[in-house]
Amino acid sequence: MTDRHLDEAARHLLALGVLLALQYTSFGLHYIGFERYAVVALVIAGVMVVISALVFMDLRRSLPVTRLVAVIAVLFIALLCLGVAGDVAYR
């Protein structure tokens, strides 16, 4: 394997580790009864989406149309998260 492949593999493993750590953090906050769990969980989910899009979807080297579709999908997820956050705030 070349150095480039090793660098990409290390980047993917690091991203996977960060994603797993964020997932377990969110899971743990739920069980300790954290008061603002919903807001923190939405922020964690947003960070996880960005990490997944940047590292695993490899958007840097994709076509502009593919990048546009990915950005639109992330924006729709952000709208969904804002709607959920607004619903939680008013209940």
N, CA, C and O atoms as a CHARMM CRD file, in Angstrom:
* protein
*
  364
    1    1 MET  N      0.83700  -1.18700   0.00000 PROA 1      0.00000
    2    1 MET  CA     0.00000   0.00000   0.00000 PROA 1      0.00000
    3    1 MET  C      0.87900   1.24600   0.00000 PROA 1      0.00000
    4    1 MET  O      1.96700   1.26000   0.57600 PROA 1      0.00000
    5    2 THR  N      0.40000   2.25400  -0.63600 PROA 2      0.00000
    6    2 THR  CA     1.15900   3.49800  -0.67100 PROA 2      0.00000
    7    2 THR  C      0.84600   4.33400   0.56000 PROA 2      0.00000
    8    2 THR  O     -0.06300   4.03000   1.33200 PROA 2      0.00000
    9    3 ASP  N      1.62000   5.38700   0.71900 PROA 3      0.00000
   10    3 ASP  CA     1.40700   6.28500   1.85700 PROA 3      0.00000
   11    3 ASP  C      0.04300   6.96100   1.79100 PROA 3      0.00000
   12    3 ASP  O     -0.58300   7.21900   2.81900 PROA 3      0.00000
   13    4 ARG  N     -0.41100   7.24500   0.57600 PROA 4      0.00000
   14    4 ARG  CA    -1.71700   7.89300   0.41000 PROA 4      0.00000
   15    4 ARG  C     -2.83100   7.00000   0.93900 PROA 4      0.00000
   16    4 ARG  O     -3.74000   7.47600   1.61900 PROA 4      0.00000
   17    5 HSD  N     -2.76400   5.71100   0.63000 PROA 5      0.00000
   18    5 HSD  CA    -3.77800   4.78900   1.10600 PROA 5      0.00000
   19    5 HSD  C     -3.73500   4.64900   2.62400 PROA 5      0.00000
   20    5 HSD  O     -4.77400   4.54400   3.27600 PROA 5      0.00000
   21    6 LEU  N     -2.52900   4.64900   3.17900 PROA 6      0.00000
   22    6 LEU  CA    -2.40400   4.56300   4.63400 PROA 6      0.00000
   23    6 LEU  C     -2.95300   5.81600   5.31000 PROA 6      0.00000
   24    6 LEU  O     -3.58600   5.72900   6.36200 PROA 6      0.00000
   25    7 ASP  N     -2.71100   6.97900   4.71100 PROA 7      0.00000
   26    7 ASP  CA    -3.24800   8.22300   5.26000 PROA 7      0.00000
   27    7 ASP  C     -4.77000   8.22200   5.22000 PROA 7      0.00000
   28    7 ASP  O     -5.41800   8.63700   6.18100 PROA 7      0.00000
   29    8 GLU  N     -5.34500   7.75700   4.11200 PROA 8      0.00000
   30    8 GLU  CA    -6.79700   7.69300   4.01100 PROA 8      0.00000
   31    8 GLU  C     -7.37800   6.69200   4.99900 PROA 8      0.00000
   32    8 GLU  O     -8.41800   6.94700   5.60500 PROA 8      0.00000
   33    9 ALA  N     -6.71600   5.56000   5.16300 PROA 9      0.00000
   34    9 ALA  CA    -7.19000   4.56500   6.12200 PROA 9      0.00000
   35    9 ALA  C     -7.12900   5.11900   7.54500 PROA 9      0.00000
   36    9 ALA  O     -8.05000   4.91000   8.33400 PROA 9      0.00000
   37   10 ALA  N     -6.05300   5.82200   7.87200 PROA 10     0.00000
   38   10 ALA  CA    -5.93400   6.41600   9.20200 PROA 10     0.00000
   39   10 ALA  C     -7.01100   7.47300   9.41700 PROA 10     0.00000
   40   10 ALA  O     -7.57900   7.57000  10.50500 PROA 10     0.00000
   41   11 ARG  N     -7.29300   8.26300   8.38600 PROA 11     0.00000
   42   11 ARG  CA    -8.34100   9.28300   8.49400 PROA 11     0.00000
   43   11 ARG  C     -9.70700   8.65000   8.70700 PROA 11     0.00000
   44   11 ARG  O    -10.50600   9.13600   9.50700 PROA 11     0.00000
   45   12 HSD  N     -9.97500   7.56300   7.98900 PROA 12     0.00000
   46   12 HSD  CA   -11.25500   6.87700   8.15200 PROA 12     0.00000
   47   12 HSD  C    -11.37700   6.24900   9.54400 PROA 12     0.00000
   48   12 HSD  O    -12.44200   6.29900  10.15800 PROA 12     0.00000
   49   13 LEU  N    -10.29800   5.66600  10.03400 PROA 13     0.00000
   50   13 LEU  CA   -10.33600   5.07300  11.37500 PROA 13     0.00000
   51   13 LEU  C    -10.50100   6.14000  12.45500 PROA 13     0.00000
   52   13 LEU  O    -11.22200   5.93200  13.43100 PROA 13     0.00000
   53   14 LEU  N     -9.84100   7.27000  12.28300 PROA 14     0.00000
   54   14 LEU  CA    -9.99500   8.36900  13.23100 PROA 14     0.00000
   55   14 LEU  C    -11.43200   8.88400  13.22600 PROA 14     0.00000
   56   14 LEU  O    -12.01300   9.11300  14.28700 PROA 14     0.00000
   57   15 ALA  N    -12.00000   9.06700  12.04600 PROA 15     0.00000
   58   15 ALA  CA   -13.38600   9.52800  11.94300 PROA 15     0.00000
   59   15 ALA  C    -14.34400   8.52700  12.57200 PROA 15     0.00000
   60   15 ALA  O    -15.29100   8.91400  13.25700 PROA 15     0.00000
   61   16 LEU  N    -14.10100   7.25000  12.34200 PROA 16     0.00000
   62   16 LEU  CA   -14.94000   6.22000  12.94800 PROA 16     0.00000
   63   16 LEU  C    -14.84000   6.26500  14.47000 PROA 16     0.00000
   64   16 LEU  O    -15.84900   6.13700  15.16300 PROA 16     0.00000
   65   17 GLY  N    -13.64400   6.44200  14.98600 PROA 17     0.00000
   66   17 GLY  CA   -13.46700   6.55300  16.43000 PROA 17     0.00000
   67   17 GLY  C    -14.19400   7.74900  17.01600 PROA 17     0.00000
   68   17 GLY  O    -14.82100   7.64600  18.07100 PROA 17     0.00000
   69   18 VAL  N    -14.11000   8.89300  16.32900 PROA 18     0.00000
   70   18 VAL  CA   -14.80300  10.09100  16.79100 PROA 18     0.00000
   71   18 VAL  C    -16.31100   9.88600  16.73400 PROA 18     0.00000
   72   18 VAL  O    -17.02200  10.27000  17.66200 PROA 18     0.00000
   73   19 LEU  N    -16.80500   9.28600  15.65700 PROA 19     0.00000
   74   19 LEU  CA   -18.23400   9.02600  15.54300 PROA 19     0.00000
   75   19 LEU  C    -18.73200   8.09400  16.64100 PROA 19     0.00000
   76   19 LEU  O    -19.79500   8.32000  17.22000 PROA 19     0.00000
   77   20 LEU  N    -17.97000   7.05800  16.92300 PROA 20     0.00000
   78   20 LEU  CA   -18.35900   6.14400  17.99700 PROA 20     0.00000
   79   20 LEU  C    -18.32400   6.83200  19.36400 PROA 20     0.00000
   80   20 LEU  O    -19.20000   6.60600  20.19800 PROA 20     0.00000
   81   21 ALA  N    -17.32200   7.66000  19.58900 PROA 21     0.00000
   82   21 ALA  CA   -17.24700   8.39300  20.85500 PROA 21     0.00000
   83   21 ALA  C    -18.43500   9.33300  21.01100 PROA 21     0.00000
   84   21 ALA  O    -19.01500   9.42700  22.09300 PROA 21     0.00000
   85   22 LEU  N    -18.80000  10.02900  19.93900 PROA 22     0.00000
   86   22 LEU  CA   -19.96600  10.91600  20.00100 PROA 22     0.00000
   87   22 LEU  C    -21.25600  10.13000  20.22900 PROA 22     0.00000
   88   22 LEU  O    -22.12900  10.56200  20.98200 PROA 22     0.00000
   89   23 GLN  N    -21.37000   8.98300  19.58000 PROA 23     0.00000
   90   23 GLN  CA   -22.56500   8.16000  19.75600 PROA 23     0.00000
   91   23 GLN  C    -22.67800   7.66400  21.19200 PROA 23     0.00000
   92   23 GLN  O    -23.76100   7.70800  21.77600 PROA 23     0.00000
   93   24 TYR  N    -21.57800   7.19300  21.76600 PROA 24     0.00000
   94   24 TYR  CA   -21.60900   6.71200  23.14800 PROA 24     0.00000
   95   24 TYR  C    -21.82400   7.86200  24.12900 PROA 24     0.00000
   96   24 TYR  O    -22.44200   7.66600  25.17600 PROA 24     0.00000
   97   25 THR  N    -21.32800   9.05100  23.81200 PROA 25     0.00000
   98   25 THR  CA   -21.58600  10.22100  24.65300 PROA 25     0.00000
   99   25 THR  C    -23.07000  10.54300  24.67700 PROA 25     0.00000
  100   25 THR  O    -23.64700  10.77800  25.73800 PROA 25     0.00000
  101   26 SER  N    -23.68300  10.55100  23.49800 PROA 26     0.00000
  102   26 SER  CA   -25.11800  10.80600  23.41900 PROA 26     0.00000
  103   26 SER  C    -25.90700   9.74200  24.17200 PROA 26     0.00000
  104   26 SER  O    -26.85800  10.05700  24.88700 PROA 26     0.00000
  105   27 PHE  N    -25.52000   8.51000  24.01100 PROA 27     0.00000
  106   27 PHE  CA   -26.17800   7.39400  24.69100 PROA 27     0.00000
  107   27 PHE  C    -26.02300   7.51100  26.20900 PROA 27     0.00000
  108   27 PHE  O    -26.97400   7.27200  26.95300 PROA 27     0.00000
  109   28 GLY  N    -24.83600   7.87600  26.65900 PROA 28     0.00000
  110   28 GLY  CA   -24.59000   8.01800  28.08800 PROA 28     0.00000
  111   28 GLY  C    -25.33500   9.18700  28.70500 PROA 28     0.00000
  112   28 GLY  O    -25.81500   9.08900  29.83400 PROA 28     0.00000
  113   29 LEU  N    -25.44000  10.30200  27.97000 PROA 29     0.00000
  114   29 LEU  CA   -26.17600  11.45400  28.48100 PROA 29     0.00000
  115   29 LEU  C    -27.64700  11.12000  28.69700 PROA 29     0.00000
  116   29 LEU  O    -28.28200  11.65700  29.60500 PROA 29     0.00000
  117   30 HSD  N    -28.17100  10.26300  27.89200 PROA 30     0.00000
  118   30 HSD  CA   -29.56400   9.85900  28.03800 PROA 30     0.00000
  119   30 HSD  C    -29.78100   9.13000  29.36100 PROA 30     0.00000
  120   30 HSD  O    -30.78400   9.35300  30.03800 PROA 30     0.00000
  121   31 TYR  N    -28.85800   8.27500  29.72200 PROA 31     0.00000
  122   31 TYR  CA   -29.02200   7.46000  30.92600 PROA 31     0.00000
  123   31 TYR  C    -28.69900   8.18600  32.22600 PROA 31     0.00000
  124   31 TYR  O    -29.15000   7.75500  33.28800 PROA 31     0.00000
  125   32 ILE  N    -27.93400   9.27200  32.17800 PROA 32     0.00000
  126   32 ILE  CA   -27.65600   9.98700  33.41800 PROA 32     0.00000
  127   32 ILE  C    -28.71000  11.04700  33.70400 PROA 32     0.00000
  128   32 ILE  O    -28.64000  11.72600  34.72900 PROA 32     0.00000
  129   33 GLY  N    -29.68200  11.19800  32.81600 PROA 33     0.00000
  130   33 GLY  CA   -30.76300  12.14100  33.05000 PROA 33     0.00000
  131   33 GLY  C    -30.36300  13.58800  32.84700 PROA 33     0.00000
  132   33 GLY  O    -30.81300  14.46300  33.58600 PROA 33     0.00000
  133   34 PHE  N    -29.53400  13.85100  31.87000 PROA 34     0.00000
  134   34 PHE  CA   -29.09400  15.21300  31.56300 PROA 34     0.00000
  135   34 PHE  C    -30.30000  16.05300  31.16200 PROA 34     0.00000
  136   34 PHE  O    -31.07200  15.64500  30.29500 PROA 34     0.00000
  137   35 GLU  N    -30.47600  17.22700  31.78100 PROA 35     0.00000
  138   35 GLU  CA   -31.68000  18.03400  31.57700 PROA 35     0.00000
  139   35 GLU  C    -31.85000  18.51700  30.14400 PROA 35     0.00000
  140   35 GLU  O    -32.96100  18.48300  29.61500 PROA 35     0.00000
  141   36 ARG  N    -30.80100  18.95600  29.52100 PROA 36     0.00000
  142   36 ARG  CA   -30.87100  19.50600  28.16100 PROA 36     0.00000
  143   36 ARG  C    -30.44000  18.45800  27.14000 PROA 36     0.00000
  144   36 ARG  O    -29.75500  18.77300  26.16600 PROA 36     0.00000
  145   37 TYR  N    -30.84200  17.22700  27.36700 PROA 37     0.00000
  146   37 TYR  CA   -30.40000  16.12800  26.51700 PROA 37     0.00000
  147   37 TYR  C    -30.80600  16.32600  25.06100 PROA 37     0.00000
  148   37 TYR  O    -30.00600  16.06700  24.16200 PROA 37     0.00000
  149   38 ALA  N    -32.02300  16.77700  24.81200 PROA 38     0.00000
  150   38 ALA  CA   -32.50600  16.87600  23.43000 PROA 38     0.00000
  151   38 ALA  C    -31.65900  17.84200  22.60500 PROA 38     0.00000
  152   38 ALA  O    -31.30800  17.53500  21.46600 PROA 38     0.00000
  153   39 VAL  N    -31.33300  18.98100  23.15500 PROA 39     0.00000
  154   39 VAL  CA   -30.54400  19.97300  22.42100 PROA 39     0.00000
  155   39 VAL  C    -29.12500  19.45400  22.17300 PROA 39     0.00000
  156   39 VAL  O    -28.58500  19.58400  21.07400 PROA 39     0.00000
  157   40 VAL  N    -28.54200  18.87100  23.20300 PROA 40     0.00000
  158   40 VAL  CA   -27.18400  18.33800  23.06200 PROA 40     0.00000
  159   40 VAL  C    -27.16400  17.18200  22.06800 PROA 40     0.00000
  160   40 VAL  O    -26.23100  17.06000  21.27500 PROA 40     0.00000
  161   41 ALA  N    -28.18500  16.33700  22.10800 PROA 41     0.00000
  162   41 ALA  CA   -28.25900  15.21000  21.17200 PROA 41     0.00000
  163   41 ALA  C    -28.38200  15.70100  19.73500 PROA 41     0.00000
  164   41 ALA  O    -27.80000  15.10500  18.82900 PROA 41     0.00000
  165   42 LEU  N    -29.13100  16.77500  19.51500 PROA 42     0.00000
  166   42 LEU  CA   -29.24800  17.32300  18.16400 PROA 42     0.00000
  167   42 LEU  C    -27.92300  17.91300  17.68300 PROA 42     0.00000
  168   42 LEU  O    -27.56900  17.77500  16.51200 PROA 42     0.00000
  169   43 VAL  N    -27.20300  18.55900  18.57300 PROA 43     0.00000
  170   43 VAL  CA   -25.89000  19.10400  18.19400 PROA 43     0.00000
  171   43 VAL  C    -24.92500  17.96700  17.87100 PROA 43     0.00000
  172   43 VAL  O    -24.18700  18.03100  16.88800 PROA 43     0.00000
  173   44 ILE  N    -24.93500  16.93600  18.69900 PROA 44     0.00000
  174   44 ILE  CA   -24.07100  15.78100  18.44500 PROA 44     0.00000
  175   44 ILE  C    -24.43200  15.12600  17.11600 PROA 44     0.00000
  176   44 ILE  O    -23.54600  14.74700  16.35000 PROA 44     0.00000
  177   45 ALA  N    -25.71300  14.99400  16.84000 PROA 45     0.00000
  178   45 ALA  CA   -26.14200  14.40200  15.56700 PROA 45     0.00000
  179   45 ALA  C    -25.69300  15.25600  14.38500 PROA 45     0.00000
  180   45 ALA  O    -25.28300  14.72300  13.35300 PROA 45     0.00000
  181   46 GLY  N    -25.76800  16.56400  14.53100 PROA 46     0.00000
  182   46 GLY  CA   -25.30900  17.44400  13.46000 PROA 46     0.00000
  183   46 GLY  C    -23.82400  17.31300  13.19100 PROA 46     0.00000
  184   46 GLY  O    -23.39000  17.29000  12.03900 PROA 46     0.00000
  185   47 VAL  N    -23.04900  17.22800  14.25800 PROA 47     0.00000
  186   47 VAL  CA   -21.59600  17.04500  14.10700 PROA 47     0.00000
  187   47 VAL  C    -21.30000  15.70800  13.43600 PROA 47     0.00000
  188   47 VAL  O    -20.40500  15.60800  12.59600 PROA 47     0.00000
  189   48 MET  N    -22.06000  14.68600  13.81500 PROA 48     0.00000
  190   48 MET  CA   -21.85500  13.36500  13.21100 PROA 48     0.00000
  191   48 MET  C    -22.18700  13.37700  11.72000 PROA 48     0.00000
  192   48 MET  O    -21.50600  12.72300  10.93000 PROA 48     0.00000
  193   49 VAL  N    -23.21900  14.10800  11.33600 PROA 49     0.00000
  194   49 VAL  CA   -23.57300  14.20700   9.91400 PROA 49     0.00000
  195   49 VAL  C    -22.45700  14.89100   9.13500 PROA 49     0.00000
  196   49 VAL  O    -22.09100  14.44400   8.04700 PROA 49     0.00000
  197   50 VAL  N    -21.92200  15.96300   9.68200 PROA 50     0.00000
  198   50 VAL  CA   -20.85000  16.69200   8.98700 PROA 50     0.00000
  199   50 VAL  C    -19.59900  15.82100   8.84900 PROA 50     0.00000
  200   50 VAL  O    -18.97600  15.79200   7.78800 PROA 50     0.00000
  201   51 ILE  N    -19.23400  15.11500   9.91800 PROA 51     0.00000
  202   51 ILE  CA   -18.05600  14.24200   9.85200 PROA 51     0.00000
  203   51 ILE  C    -18.26800  13.13700   8.81900 PROA 51     0.00000
  204   51 ILE  O    -17.37200  12.84200   8.02700 PROA 51     0.00000
  205   52 SER  N    -19.43800  12.53800   8.82900 PROA 52     0.00000
  206   52 SER  CA   -19.72900  11.46700   7.86600 PROA 52     0.00000
  207   52 SER  C    -19.68700  11.98400   6.43100 PROA 52     0.00000
  208   52 SER  O    -19.14300  11.32800   5.54300 PROA 52     0.00000
  209   53 ALA  N    -20.26200  13.15900   6.21000 PROA 53     0.00000
  210   53 ALA  CA   -20.28400  13.71200   4.85500 PROA 53     0.00000
  211   53 ALA  C    -18.88100  14.05300   4.36500 PROA 53     0.00000
  212   53 ALA  O    -18.54200  13.78100   3.21300 PROA 53     0.00000
  213   54 LEU  N    -18.07100  14.64200   5.22400 PROA 54     0.00000
  214   54 LEU  CA   -16.74300  15.06100   4.78400 PROA 54     0.00000
  215   54 LEU  C    -15.77500  13.90700   4.60400 PROA 54     0.00000
  216   54 LEU  O    -14.97400  13.90900   3.67000 PROA 54     0.00000
  217   55 VAL  N    -15.84100  12.91800   5.49100 PROA 55     0.00000
  218   55 VAL  CA   -14.83400  11.85600   5.45800 PROA 55     0.00000
  219   55 VAL  C    -15.29300  10.67100   4.61800 PROA 55     0.00000
  220   55 VAL  O    -14.57800  10.23900   3.71400 PROA 55     0.00000
  221   56 PHE  N    -16.46100  10.14900   4.90300 PROA 56     0.00000
  222   56 PHE  CA   -16.86200   8.90200   4.26700 PROA 56     0.00000
  223   56 PHE  C    -17.48500   9.09000   2.87700 PROA 56     0.00000
  224   56 PHE  O    -17.39400   8.19200   2.04000 PROA 56     0.00000
  225   57 MET  N    -18.11100  10.23500   2.62200 PROA 57     0.00000
  226   57 MET  CA   -18.70200  10.45700   1.30300 PROA 57     0.00000
  227   57 MET  C    -17.68600  10.99200   0.30300 PROA 57     0.00000
  228   57 MET  O    -17.94700  10.99500  -0.90000 PROA 57     0.00000
  229   58 ASP  N    -16.53900  11.44000   0.78100 PROA 58     0.00000
  230   58 ASP  CA   -15.44300  11.93600  -0.06400 PROA 58     0.00000
  231   58 ASP  C    -15.93400  13.00800  -1.03300 PROA 58     0.00000
  232   58 ASP  O    -15.74800  12.90400  -2.24500 PROA 58     0.00000
  233   59 LEU  N    -16.55300  14.02100  -0.48200 PROA 59     0.00000
  234   59 LEU  CA   -17.14400  15.08100  -1.29700 PROA 59     0.00000
  235   59 LEU  C    -16.11100  16.00300  -1.94100 PROA 59     0.00000
  236   59 LEU  O    -16.42400  16.70600  -2.90200 PROA 59     0.00000
  237   60 ARG  N    -14.90600  16.00500  -1.42900 PROA 60     0.00000
  238   60 ARG  CA   -13.88900  16.88700  -2.00800 PROA 60     0.00000
  239   60 ARG  C    -13.57700  16.53500  -3.45900 PROA 60     0.00000
  240   60 ARG  O    -13.32200  17.42000  -4.27600 PROA 60     0.00000
  241   61 ARG  N    -13.59700  15.25100  -3.77300 PROA 61     0.00000
  242   61 ARG  CA   -13.22900  14.80900  -5.12200 PROA 61     0.00000
  243   61 ARG  C    -14.42700  14.41200  -5.98000 PROA 61     0.00000
  244   61 ARG  O    -14.25700  13.82400  -7.04700 PROA 61     0.00000
  245   62 SER  N    -15.62600  14.72700  -5.52400 PROA 62     0.00000
  246   62 SER  CA   -16.80300  14.33200  -6.29000 PROA 62     0.00000
  247   62 SER  C    -17.24000  15.44300  -7.24000 PROA 62     0.00000
  248   62 SER  O    -16.70000  16.54900  -7.21800 PROA 62     0.00000
  249   63 LEU  N    -18.20800  15.13100  -8.05600 PROA 63     0.00000
  250   63 LEU  CA   -18.73200  16.11000  -9.00900 PROA 63     0.00000
  251   63 LEU  C    -19.49000  17.21600  -8.27900 PROA 63     0.00000
  252   63 LEU  O    -20.01100  16.98800  -7.18700 PROA 63     0.00000
  253   64 PRO  N    -19.55600  18.40200  -8.86300 PROA 64     0.00000
  254   64 PRO  CA   -20.28200  19.50100  -8.21800 PROA 64     0.00000
  255   64 PRO  C    -21.76400  19.17400  -7.95800 PROA 64     0.00000
  256   64 PRO  O    -22.32600  19.60800  -6.95300 PROA 64     0.00000
  257   65 VAL  N    -22.38200  18.42200  -8.84800 PROA 65     0.00000
  258   65 VAL  CA   -23.78300  18.05900  -8.64200 PROA 65     0.00000
  259   65 VAL  C    -23.93400  17.16000  -7.41500 PROA 65     0.00000
  260   65 VAL  O    -24.88800  17.30400  -6.65100 PROA 65     0.00000
  261   66 THR  N    -23.01500  16.25700  -7.23100 PROA 66     0.00000
  262   66 THR  CA   -23.04500  15.38400  -6.06200 PROA 66     0.00000
  263   66 THR  C    -22.86900  16.19100  -4.78600 PROA 66     0.00000
  264   66 THR  O    -23.54500  15.93400  -3.79000 PROA 66     0.00000
  265   67 ARG  N    -21.96900  17.16200  -4.81000 PROA 67     0.00000
  266   67 ARG  CA   -21.77900  18.02400  -3.64400 PROA 67     0.00000
  267   67 ARG  C    -23.03600  18.83000  -3.34800 PROA 67     0.00000
  268   67 ARG  O    -23.41100  18.99900  -2.18700 PROA 67     0.00000
  269   68 LEU  N    -23.68500  19.32500  -4.39000 PROA 68     0.00000
  270   68 LEU  CA   -24.90600  20.10100  -4.21300 PROA 68     0.00000
  271   68 LEU  C    -26.00600  19.25800  -3.57900 PROA 68     0.00000
  272   68 LEU  O    -26.69200  19.71600  -2.66600 PROA 68     0.00000
  273   69 VAL  N    -26.17400  18.04600  -4.05100 PROA 69     0.00000
  274   69 VAL  CA   -27.18600  17.15000  -3.47600 PROA 69     0.00000
  275   69 VAL  C    -26.86700  16.86100  -2.01500 PROA 69     0.00000
  276   69 VAL  O    -27.77400  16.83500  -1.18300 PROA 69     0.00000
  277   70 ALA  N    -25.61000  16.64600  -1.69200 PROA 70     0.00000
  278   70 ALA  CA   -25.22300  16.38600  -0.30200 PROA 70     0.00000
  279   70 ALA  C    -25.48900  17.59400   0.58200 PROA 70     0.00000
  280   70 ALA  O    -25.97200  17.44500   1.70400 PROA 70     0.00000
  281   71 VAL  N    -25.18000  18.78200   0.09100 PROA 71     0.00000
  282   71 VAL  CA   -25.42800  20.00100   0.87300 PROA 71     0.00000
  283   71 VAL  C    -26.92400  20.20300   1.09200 PROA 71     0.00000
  284   71 VAL  O    -27.34800  20.56600   2.18900 PROA 71     0.00000
  285   72 ILE  N    -27.72000  19.97100   0.05800 PROA 72     0.00000
  286   72 ILE  CA   -29.17500  20.10900   0.20300 PROA 72     0.00000
  287   72 ILE  C    -29.71500  19.09900   1.20400 PROA 72     0.00000
  288   72 ILE  O    -30.59100  19.43100   2.00300 PROA 72     0.00000
  289   73 ALA  N    -29.20900  17.88100   1.17300 PROA 73     0.00000
  290   73 ALA  CA   -29.65400  16.86300   2.13500 PROA 73     0.00000
  291   73 ALA  C    -29.30300  17.27400   3.56100 PROA 73     0.00000
  292   73 ALA  O    -30.11800  17.10600   4.46800 PROA 73     0.00000
  293   74 VAL  N    -28.10100  17.81000   3.77000 PROA 74     0.00000
  294   74 VAL  CA   -27.70000  18.24900   5.10400 PROA 74     0.00000
  295   74 VAL  C    -28.56100  19.43500   5.54500 PROA 74     0.00000
  296   74 VAL  O    -28.91400  19.53500   6.72100 PROA 74     0.00000
  297   75 LEU  N    -28.90000  20.32500   4.62600 PROA 75     0.00000
  298   75 LEU  CA   -29.76800  21.45000   4.98000 PROA 75     0.00000
  299   75 LEU  C    -31.16300  20.97900   5.38400 PROA 75     0.00000
  300   75 LEU  O    -31.75200  21.52900   6.31400 PROA 75     0.00000
  301   76 PHE  N    -31.69300  19.97700   4.70200 PROA 76     0.00000
  302   76 PHE  CA   -32.99400  19.43800   5.09300 PROA 76     0.00000
  303   76 PHE  C    -32.92000  18.76800   6.46100 PROA 76     0.00000
  304   76 PHE  O    -33.86300  18.86600   7.24600 PROA 76     0.00000
  305   77 ILE  N    -31.82500  18.09500   6.75500 PROA 77     0.00000
  306   77 ILE  CA   -31.65100  17.49900   8.07900 PROA 77     0.00000
  307   77 ILE  C    -31.56300  18.60000   9.12500 PROA 77     0.00000
  308   77 ILE  O    -32.10800  18.45900  10.22000 PROA 77     0.00000
  309   78 ALA  N    -30.87900  19.70100   8.79800 PROA 78     0.00000
  310   78 ALA  CA   -30.79500  20.82600   9.73200 PROA 78     0.00000
  311   78 ALA  C    -32.18400  21.42100   9.98700 PROA 78     0.00000
  312   78 ALA  O    -32.50700  21.77100  11.12200 PROA 78     0.00000
  313   79 LEU  N    -32.99400  21.53600   8.95000 PROA 79     0.00000
  314   79 LEU  CA   -34.36800  22.02000   9.13100 PROA 79     0.00000
  315   79 LEU  C    -35.16500  21.08300  10.02800 PROA 79     0.00000
  316   79 LEU  O    -35.92500  21.53400  10.88500 PROA 79     0.00000
  317   80 LEU  N    -34.99500  19.80100   9.83400 PROA 80     0.00000
  318   80 LEU  CA   -35.66900  18.82300  10.68200 PROA 80     0.00000
  319   80 LEU  C    -35.21800  18.96900  12.13300 PROA 80     0.00000
  320   80 LEU  O    -36.04200  18.92900  13.04600 PROA 80     0.00000
  321   81 CYS  N    -33.92500  19.13800  12.34500 PROA 81     0.00000
  322   81 CYS  CA   -33.40900  19.31400  13.71000 PROA 81     0.00000
  323   81 CYS  C    -33.94000  20.60100  14.33400 PROA 81     0.00000
  324   81 CYS  O    -34.27500  20.61500  15.51800 PROA 81     0.00000
  325   82 LEU  N    -34.02200  21.67400  13.56200 PROA 82     0.00000
  326   82 LEU  CA   -34.58000  22.91800  14.08800 PROA 82     0.00000
  327   82 LEU  C    -36.04300  22.76300  14.45700 PROA 82     0.00000
  328   82 LEU  O    -36.49700  23.31500  15.45900 PROA 82     0.00000
  329   83 GLY  N    -36.77800  22.01700  13.65500 PROA 83     0.00000
  330   83 GLY  CA   -38.18000  21.75500  13.98000 PROA 83     0.00000
  331   83 GLY  C    -38.33500  20.95400  15.25300 PROA 83     0.00000
  332   83 GLY  O    -39.20400  21.24600  16.07500 PROA 83     0.00000
  333   84 VAL  N    -37.50100  19.95000  15.41700 PROA 84     0.00000
  334   84 VAL  CA   -37.54500  19.13800  16.64100 PROA 84     0.00000
  335   84 VAL  C    -37.13700  19.98300  17.83900 PROA 84     0.00000
  336   84 VAL  O    -37.75600  19.89100  18.89900 PROA 84     0.00000
  337   85 ALA  N    -36.10900  20.80200  17.68500 PROA 85     0.00000
  338   85 ALA  CA   -35.66900  21.66300  18.78800 PROA 85     0.00000
  339   85 ALA  C    -36.76500  22.65000  19.17700 PROA 85     0.00000
  340   85 ALA  O    -36.99500  22.89100  20.36200 PROA 85     0.00000
  341   86 GLY  N    -37.43100  23.21500  18.19400 PROA 86     0.00000
  342   86 GLY  CA   -38.55000  24.11700  18.49100 PROA 86     0.00000
  343   86 GLY  C    -39.69100  23.41200  19.18700 PROA 86     0.00000
  344   86 GLY  O    -40.30900  23.97200  20.09300 PROA 86     0.00000
  345   87 ASP  N    -39.97600  22.19700  18.77800 PROA 87     0.00000
  346   87 ASP  CA   -41.03400  21.42400  19.41900 PROA 87     0.00000
  347   87 ASP  C    -40.68500  21.10300  20.86600 PROA 87     0.00000
  348   87 ASP  O    -41.53800  21.19000  21.74900 PROA 87     0.00000
  349   88 VAL  N    -39.43800  20.73400  21.10800 PROA 88     0.00000
  350   88 VAL  CA   -39.00400  20.41300  22.47200 PROA 88     0.00000
  351   88 VAL  C    -39.04700  21.67100  23.34800 PROA 88     0.00000
  352   88 VAL  O    -39.40200  21.59600  24.52400 PROA 88     0.00000
  353   89 ALA  N    -38.68600  22.81600  22.78000 PROA 89     0.00000
  354   89 ALA  CA   -38.65200  24.05800  23.55800 PROA 89     0.00000
  355   89 ALA  C    -40.03600  24.49600  24.00500 PROA 89     0.00000
  356   89 ALA  O    -40.18000  25.08700  25.07600 PROA 89     0.00000
  357   90 TYR  N    -41.05500  24.21600  23.20100 PROA 90     0.00000
  358   90 TYR  CA   -42.40000  24.68500  23.53300 PROA 90     0.00000
  359   90 TYR  C    -43.25700  23.64600  24.22100 PROA 90     0.00000
  360   90 TYR  O    -44.44900  23.88300  24.41900 PROA 90     0.00000
  361   91 ARG  N    -42.70800  22.51400  24.59100 PROA 91     0.00000
  362   91 ARG  CA   -43.49600  21.51000  25.33100 PROA 91     0.00000
  363   91 ARG  C    -43.25100  21.60900  26.79200 PROA 91     0.00000
  364   91 ARG  O    -43.82700  20.84600  27.56800 PROA 91     0.00000
